[in-house]
Amino acid sequence: MRVFVTGASGWIGAAAVRELRRAGHQVVGLARSDAAAAAVAALGAEVHRGDLDDLDGLSAGAADSDGVVHLAYHHDFTQMAAAARMDLAAIEAIGRVLEGTGRPLVIASGVAGLAPGRVATERDDADPAAHPRIANAAATLALADRGVRPVVVRFAPTVHGAGDHGFVARLVDIAREKGVSAHVGDGSNRWPAVHRHDAGALVRLAVEQAPAGSVLHAVAEEGVPARAIAEAIGRGLDLPVAAVPAEQAAAHFGWLGGFFALDCPASNVQTRAQLGWEPTGPGLLEDLGEGHYFRTSTAA
Ligand SMILES: NC(=O)c1ccc[n+]([C@@H]2O[C@H](COP(=O)([O-])OP(=O)(O)OC[C@H]3O[C@@H](n4cnc5c(N)ncnc54)[C@H](OP(=O)(O)O)[C@@H]3O)[C@@H](O)[C@H]2O)c1
């Protein structure tokens, strides 16, 4: 297949491109800068220059493909509604091009907030009131009625590995800054996790074979207790571990406080059965034990 990938220069995108290339697919990666273009080219992909808000450019990329993986996202926590609108406009533009072709459109979503108090499954619907982006997944799935093969991949809140700059890397930075590795409350709340390479492999399987309307969980570990994450970070930095009361989470962790307090275990049973996806890890705590999160410079 010839696959157009937005976000190809990103953390998950680069892993997905490597995986697609390894399986023999041609990849065209969206790049908005010289640095992103160089990163995409280094992965062995063609470069399609453009920005997410250039809908004509996105449409051209989609038209010249056998399928689209849409992973680019404007991660600005101060402009969440605007970022979600930009994302929806991109999905709609790509959807119009793929209409009636049966070609895949794979987009990214998350598992947080799906099923408070229990393990979320692929069948659980997210509450659109919870985040302005959630409606975009439903809009994507609705493209099945217009002859597209839409697939939503819900990623665990930590897609980890060497070179990670996401939530766990930020927790490490906060522990360094504060001189203590903290969890919220008793730390029994759980975060699902998946290694970057396993996430890339699932994206490839999604493009190749997931049926229209599939919701997949890029989750290798159902839920790692926050306390265990804080302890692993404490060991890695040789810092004490402490509990921060819920009402002080925002003061201690900043914007990450709300996320790190979430209990959002998620299952992968249906995803594995449907696609034969078998994550091989390493798991999050093992990955933290490798030490690369604690070096000042990490390599992908
Ligand atoms: N990582 C996780 O743990 C996680 C968990 C749940 C969901 N997700 C979702 O999975 C997707 C991929 O995440 P990620 O961790 O790979 O993100 P990332 O590393 O931050 O990469 C984001 C990608 O989007 C591109 N991008 C951002 N704004 C753009 C714009 N205006 N025009 C064109 N490209 C733009 C970036 O390009 P540049 O290289 O030019 O910056 C980069 O390639 C996102 O939708 C994310 O929300 C991730």
The ligand as an SDF file (V2000), in Angstrom:
LIG
                    3D

 48 52  0  0  0  0  0  0  0  0999 V2000
    2.0250    9.5970   23.0140 N   0  0  0  0  0  0  0  0  0  0  0  0
    0.9910    9.2020   23.7420 C   0  0  0  0  0  0  0  0  0  0  0  0
    1.2080    8.6830   24.8310 O   0  0  0  0  0  0  0  0  0  0  0  0
   -0.4340    9.3610   23.2250 C   0  0  0  0  0  0  0  0  0  0  0  0
   -1.4930    8.8890   24.0140 C   0  0  0  0  0  0  0  0  0  0  0  0
   -2.8160    9.0260   23.5550 C   0  0  0  0  0  0  0  0  0  0  0  0
   -3.0450    9.6040   22.3070 C   0  0  0  0  0  0  0  0  0  0  0  0
   -1.9850   10.0760   21.5600 N   0  0  0  0  0  0  0  0  0  0  0  0
   -2.2740   10.6850   20.2500 C   0  0  0  0  0  0  0  0  0  0  0  0
   -1.5280    9.9960   19.2500 O   0  0  0  0  0  0  0  0  0  0  0  0
   -1.1570   10.9020   18.2070 C   0  0  0  0  0  0  0  0  0  0  0  0
    0.3380   10.9020   18.0260 C   0  0  0  0  0  0  0  0  0  0  0  0
    0.9330   11.2800   19.2710 O   0  0  0  0  0  0  0  0  0  0  0  0
    2.5000   11.4870   19.4400 P   0  0  0  0  0  0  0  0  0  0  0  0
    2.8210   11.1480   20.8520 O   0  0  0  0  0  0  0  0  0  0  0  0
    3.2330   10.8030   18.3400 O   0  0  0  0  0  0  0  0  0  0  0  0
    2.5970   13.0710   19.2720 O   0  0  0  0  0  0  0  0  0  0  0  0
    3.8940   13.9570   18.9760 P   0  0  0  0  0  0  0  0  0  0  0  0
    5.1510   13.1940   19.2220 O   0  0  0  0  0  0  0  0  0  0  0  0
    3.6770   15.2470   19.7110 O   0  0  0  0  0  0  0  0  0  0  0  0
    3.8150   14.2330   17.4180 O   0  0  0  0  0  0  0  0  0  0  0  0
    2.8520   15.0840   16.8960 C   0  0  0  0  0  0  0  0  0  0  0  0
    3.0050   15.1040   15.3860 C   0  0  0  0  0  0  0  0  0  0  0  0
    2.0400   16.0160   14.8590 O   0  0  0  0  0  0  0  0  0  0  0  0
    2.7080   16.9370   14.0080 C   0  0  0  0  0  0  0  0  0  0  0  0
    2.0080   18.1940   14.0230 N   0  0  0  0  0  0  0  0  0  0  0  0
    1.5820   18.9040   15.0970 C   0  0  0  0  0  0  0  0  0  0  0  0
    0.9650   20.0340   14.7030 N   0  0  0  0  0  0  0  0  0  0  0  0
    0.9970   20.0240   13.3490 C   0  0  0  0  0  0  0  0  0  0  0  0
    0.5280   20.9160   12.3570 C   0  0  0  0  0  0  0  0  0  0  0  0
   -0.0970   22.0620   12.6890 N   0  0  0  0  0  0  0  0  0  0  0  0
    0.7380   20.5990   11.0610 N   0  0  0  0  0  0  0  0  0  0  0  0
    1.3650   19.4480   10.7050 C   0  0  0  0  0  0  0  0  0  0  0  0
    1.8410   18.5580   11.6070 N   0  0  0  0  0  0  0  0  0  0  0  0
    1.6550   18.8550   12.9120 C   0  0  0  0  0  0  0  0  0  0  0  0
    4.1020   17.0510   14.6100 C   0  0  0  0  0  0  0  0  0  0  0  0
    4.9820   17.6060   13.6500 O   0  0  0  0  0  0  0  0  0  0  0  0
    6.3980   18.2930   14.0790 P   0  0  0  0  0  0  0  0  0  0  0  0
    7.4040   17.1840   14.0820 O   0  0  0  0  0  0  0  0  0  0  0  0
    6.6220   19.2910   13.0260 O   0  0  0  0  0  0  0  0  0  0  0  0
    6.1900   18.8940   15.4470 O   0  0  0  0  0  0  0  0  0  0  0  0
    4.3750   15.5910   14.9260 C   0  0  0  0  0  0  0  0  0  0  0  0
    4.7260   14.8890   13.7520 O   0  0  0  0  0  0  0  0  0  0  0  0
   -1.6910   12.2730   18.6270 C   0  0  0  0  0  0  0  0  0  0  0  0
   -2.9370   12.4520   18.0230 O   0  0  0  0  0  0  0  0  0  0  0  0
   -1.8230   12.1190   20.1370 C   0  0  0  0  0  0  0  0  0  0  0  0
   -2.7480   13.0210   20.6890 O   0  0  0  0  0  0  0  0  0  0  0  0
   -0.7090    9.9620   21.9890 C   0  0  0  0  0  0  0  0  0  0  0  0
  1  2  1  0
  2  3  2  0
  2  4  1  0
  4  5  1  0
  4 48  2  0
  5  6  2  0
  6  7  1  0
  7  8  2  0
  8  9  1  0
  8 48  1  0
  9 10  1  0
  9 46  1  0
 10 11  1  0
 11 12  1  0
 11 44  1  0
 12 13  1  0
 13 14  1  0
 14 15  2  0
 14 16  1  0
 14 17  1  0
 17 18  1  0
 18 19  2  0
 18 20  1  0
 18 21  1  0
 21 22  1  0
 22 23  1  0
 23 24  1  0
 23 42  1  0
 24 25  1  0
 25 26  1  0
 25 36  1  0
 26 27  1  0
 26 35  1  0
 27 28  2  0
 28 29  1  0
 29 30  1  0
 29 35  2  0
 30 31  1  0
 30 32  2  0
 32 33  1  0
 33 34  2  0
 34 35  1  0
 36 37  1  0
 36 42  1  0
 37 38  1  0
 38 39  2  0
 38 40  1  0
 38 41  1  0
 42 43  1  0
 44 45  1  0
 44 46  1  0
 46 47  1  0
M  CHG  2   8   1  16  -1
M  END
$$$$
